[in-house]
Structures are given as C-alpha cells and as structure tokens.
Amino acid sequence: MTDANSRSIVSNQAGIHEKLDDIVSKHLNAEFKKPIAAHTQTAFDEVNAKVQAFNGPLILDSCCGVGESTANLAKRHPDALVIGIDKSSHRLDKHDVEYKQTDSGQYILVQADLNDFWRLAVAANWQPSHHYLLYPNPWPKSKHIRRRWHGAAIFPFIVKLGGKLEVRSNWDIYVKEFARALELTGNACQVSAYGADEAITPFERKYWASGQQSHRLVINLTQG
C-alpha cells in the first residue's frame, strides 16, 4: 500500500518541554500586538458575513490541509456550518480535484493565517460548538517549541474561542504539551489513544496505514 510509508516522529525531546510552563505563562500574560495581515482580514470578512447570516452551529477545522476533514466533519454535523482554514493555497487547491463531495453538509474552505484568523474570530465573538485541530505540524525539534500552537503567542486565543476542542497528533508529546498548556489556563483534560473505523484526514489514514498510533485530547472549554 503506497500510503503505508509515513515515518515516525523523531525528536530530541523525551517528554514535555522543560520551558513549556514559562512560555505559556508568558503568553497568557502578554498582549498579542502583531498587525493583522490584509489578505487574512479580507478573507475573514467574507467568511464572517456567511457566519453571521447562518442560523445554526459553527464548527472550525483549523489546519484543514486539503479539506478532506472539513468535508467529513460537515457530513457528521449536517446542521452546522463548518469552516476549514489553512494557510496553504497549494493544499486547498487540491480540494476540488480530489475531495469534492456534493452529498456533504455545509462547509467553507478559506486560505488564511490562523495567527490572524483566530484573533479576528474572537473579536467577532464567534462561538463555535466544536473546534478541531487535527494533526498540526508538530515541529518536533526542541528548539521549535514556540512554533507549536500551544507554545505560540496565539495560544490564548484558541482558549478564548471556546467550544469543544479536539486535538489529534501522531506524536504523543505534542498532545501532552497541549493538555499541560490548557491546564495552565484552568482547563484540565486527559490525553488518550485514538482510533476509529475510518480516518477523516489524509494524514490520519497515512499514519494508521503505517502502523502509527494517534493521540488526542477532547475538552469543553469554558467561555472566558
């Protein structure tokens, strides 16, 4: 099987990063002042108009890649509007070619920088019922801790968005770090192994075909 060739995560970390608590605490107590990029503002405004006009649950599929997960989530939540966000136009452009699904629920794919998009969503008072972060780039080198979402300055806005957050990765340390970062915000949760009859993202299918284990956390975030 051609998909069964995914290499396992290689990292110089044996456990949760020693500086994680300090990094997260700093970000929780600092103001994120980076200017919003014009192209993300424009993309958000277009999507926000549809969100405000929609009378039903809102679901975010962040780091959606080619959007296969977005389409699958829309099928599973037919009463919702699912927003898939990814920074790569190259990945999103593959959607119509390989993953067009006419029998699914309502979903929108948008190219945007999540560092900006999440802040705009919080400012617009979006209240998603669910927020999925499925297999984000793990940045496994220890020195890249601040590139992981839980080690980045944007992390407090993930918490502020609220909803039922689900994070999955094929690297257990990533999910354990994310859970620790959430704990520092007063939102404790468990990390567990995850498996299902069907994968909902290309990476998930590839990892499982390679014999790799998925790990996840699921938590209902309190609205702050």
MOZIBEL-V24507 format. One record per residue. N is the residue number from 1. RES is the residue in one letter. PSI is psi in whole degrees, -180 to 180 (NA if undefined). OMEGA is omega in degrees with one decimal (none if undefined). Layout:
<<N;RES;PSI;OMEGA> <N;RES;PSI;OMEGA>>
This chain:
<<1;M;128;-173.2> <2;T;-28;-178.2> <3;D;-18;-172.1> <4;A;54;-177.2> <5;N;23;-177.5> <6;S;126;179.7> <7;R;146;178.0> <8;S;157;177.5> <9;I;132;174.5> <10;V;124;-176.9> <11;S;153;173.6> <12;N;13;173.7> <13;Q;134;177.6> <14;A;-11;-178.8> <15;G;-165;-179.7> <16;I;137;-177.1> <17;H;135;-174.9> <18;E;-22;-178.6> <19;K;6;-175.0> <20;L;-49;-177.2> <21;D;-43;-179.6> <22;D;-43;-178.4> <23;I;-48;-179.0> <24;V;-45;-179.7> <25;S;-40;177.8> <26;K;-45;-178.1> <27;H;-32;179.3> <28;L;-22;-176.6> <29;N;11;-179.4> <30;A;159;176.6> <31;E;132;-179.5> <32;F;107;-171.4> <33;K;4;-179.0> <34;K;130;179.8> <35;P;147;176.9> <36;I;130;177.8> <37;A;140;-176.0> <38;A;-41;-176.8> <39;H;-33;177.1> <40;T;-37;176.1> <41;Q;-44;179.5> <42;T;-45;179.6> <43;A;-41;-179.9> <44;F;-43;-178.4> <45;D;-40;179.0> <46;E;-45;-179.5> <47;V;-39;-178.1> <48;N;-36;177.9> <49;A;-39;178.9> <50;K;-37;178.7> <51;V;-45;-178.2> <52;Q;-27;-179.8> <53;A;-10;-175.9> <54;F;132;-179.3> <55;N;83;-178.3> <56;G;-179;-178.5> <57;P;148;176.7> <58;L;133;180.0> <59;I;135;177.4> <60;L;134;174.4> <61;D;88;-174.6> <62;S;145;-173.4> <63;C;51;-170.4> <64;C;-9;179.4> <65;G;-124;-178.4> <66;V;-4;175.7> <67;G;7;177.6> <68;E;-42;178.3> <69;S;-38;-179.8> <70;T;-46;178.5> <71;A;-41;179.8> <72;N;-39;177.6> <73;L;-36;177.7> <74;A;-38;176.5> <75;K;-38;-177.0> <76;R;-21;179.6> <77;H;70;-172.8> <78;P;-17;179.1> <79;D;-3;-173.7> <80;A;164;168.4> <81;L;119;-176.9> <82;V;126;-180.0> <83;I;116;175.8> <84;G;127;-176.6> <85;I;132;174.9> <86;D;149;-178.5> <87;K;-13;-173.1> <88;S;113;174.5> <89;S;-30;179.2> <90;H;-44;179.2> <91;R;-45;-178.0> <92;L;-34;-178.9> <93;D;-19;178.6> <94;K;-15;-170.7> <95;H;-51;-177.4> <96;D;-29;-178.1> <97;V;-47;-171.2> <98;E;-21;-169.4> <99;Y;21;-179.6> <100;K;125;-178.0> <101;Q;113;-175.1> <102;T;-12;-176.9> <103;D;12;-178.4> <104;S;176;177.1> <105;G;-160;-175.0> <106;Q;126;176.1> <107;Y;156;179.8> <108;I;137;173.6> <109;L;135;-177.7> <110;V;137;175.1> <111;Q;120;-178.3> <112;A;158;173.7> <113;D;119;-177.3> <114;L;-26;176.0> <115;N;-30;177.0> <116;D;-43;-173.6> <117;F;-45;180.0> <118;W;-39;179.1> <119;R;-40;178.1> <120;L;-38;179.4> <121;A;-40;177.1> <122;V;-44;-179.8> <123;A;-32;180.0> <124;A;4;177.6> <125;N;34;172.3> <126;W;141;177.7> <127;Q;79;-178.4> <128;P;144;174.7> <129;S;-33;179.0> <130;H;148;174.7> <131;H;117;-178.0> <132;Y;132;171.7> <133;L;91;-171.7> <134;L;109;175.2> <135;Y;54;173.4> <136;P;160;177.1> <137;N;121;-174.5> <138;P;-17;-176.2> <139;W;67;-169.6> <140;P;-18;177.9> <141;K;136;-177.0> <142;S;-39;-176.8> <143;K;-13;-178.6> <144;H;19;-178.5> <145;I;-37;-177.2> <146;R;-7;175.9> <147;R;-15;175.1> <148;R;147;-173.4> <149;W;-39;-178.4> <150;H;-15;177.3> <151;G;4;-176.5> <152;A;160;-178.5> <153;A;-22;-177.6> <154;I;-14;-171.9> <155;F;-44;-179.0> <156;P;-27;-178.7> <157;F;-27;173.1> <158;I;-41;179.3> <159;V;-42;-179.0> <160;K;-29;178.4> <161;L;-30;176.4> <162;G;-156;-178.0> <163;G;-176;177.7> <164;K;105;-176.7> <165;L;132;174.9> <166;E;123;178.7> <167;V;130;175.8> <168;R;145;176.9> <169;S;157;172.2> <170;N;8;176.7> <171;W;110;-173.7> <172;D;-34;-178.3> <173;I;-36;179.0> <174;Y;-48;-177.1> <175;V;-36;177.4> <176;K;-39;176.4> <177;E;-42;180.0> <178;F;-42;178.9> <179;A;-40;178.0> <180;R;-42;178.1> <181;A;-41;177.0> <182;L;-38;178.9> <183;E;-36;178.6> <184;L;-17;176.2> <185;T;3;-179.1> <186;G;15;-178.5> <187;N;86;-178.5> <188;A;142;178.8> <189;C;167;-178.8> <190;Q;151;172.6> <191;V;135;-178.2> <192;S;162;173.2> <193;A;151;-178.8> <194;Y;137;174.1> <195;G;159;179.6> <196;A;168;179.2> <197;D;-32;-178.7> <198;E;135;172.7> <199;A;148;-179.7> <200;I;-1;174.5> <201;T;155;177.4> <202;P;-40;178.9> <203;F;-42;-179.9> <204;E;-45;179.2> <205;R;-41;-179.3> <206;K;-44;-180.0> <207;Y;-46;-177.8> <208;W;-38;178.2> <209;A;-26;178.8> <210;S;2;179.5> <211;G;15;-179.7> <212;Q;150;-178.7> <213;Q;140;171.8> <214;S;147;176.6> <215;H;147;-177.6> <216;R;161;167.4> <217;L;147;176.0> <218;V;128;-178.1> <219;I;139;171.3> <220;N;108;-177.2> <221;L;136;177.0> <222;T;143;177.5> <223;Q;121;-179.2> <224;G;NA;none>>
